[in-house]
Amino acid sequence: MSTILIFAGGDLPEADLADELPSPDLILAADSGYDIAIHLGFRVDILVGDLDSIVTSPIPDHVVIERYPTDKDQTDLDLALELALREDPERVVVIGATGGRFDHEISTAGLLCSERWAAIDELEWVSSRGRVYVVRRRRIIHGDVGATVSLIPVGGAVTGINTSGLRWELAGGELPPGSTMGVSNVMRVPVADIQIESGCLIVVFPG
């Protein structure tokens, strides 16, 4: 399995967001993320969660449903990521997960940096508010020249950071927890190379 899209809940994004997404091999929806997938014109393969906030009905017969009780220890997105991991994907793109509950938005950043997903080569989060790349080893990112980009450590210190393609480069440096040194950098060229030795870094292009 190569590329999996996971649609999460939140505000409905603009329809042109669909043009930014890669061609998927499998499409998952976490609860009301199903509504976002349908809004953007995608055909969901698997629906997962407690289904307490989904609006679209009826659900077509081709959709496999993995339903969980409302009283559970994980968010629907967490469950969807676990399901995606079982498919051994190279790339996972989470869509949505913004504009709804603020606590869900904050927890999503931490969730994406969980070591549970370390085997996924490319993990991203895309919404109408911007794009987030998760970096655990190395990531090539693309963006417009002059675009604002922020490098933020999540869950602990990020060490051995080396960048190429940014206005203010980092060479073997460290971003400790709570550091804002990586905030508001700028793309100097259309392609940047970001490498780290340890930790988890999110690279954010704000919308």
Secondary structure, 3 states (H helix, E strand, C coil): CCEEEEECCCCCCCHHHHHHCCCCCEEEEECCHHHHHHHCCCCCCEEEECCCCCCCCCCCCCCEEEECCCCCCCCHHHHHHHHHHCCCCCEEEEECCCCCCHHHHHHHHHHHCCHHHCCCCEEEEEECCEEEEEECCEEEEECCCCCEEEEEECCCCEEEEEEECECCCCEEEEECCCCCCCCCEEECCCEEEEECCECCEEEEEEC
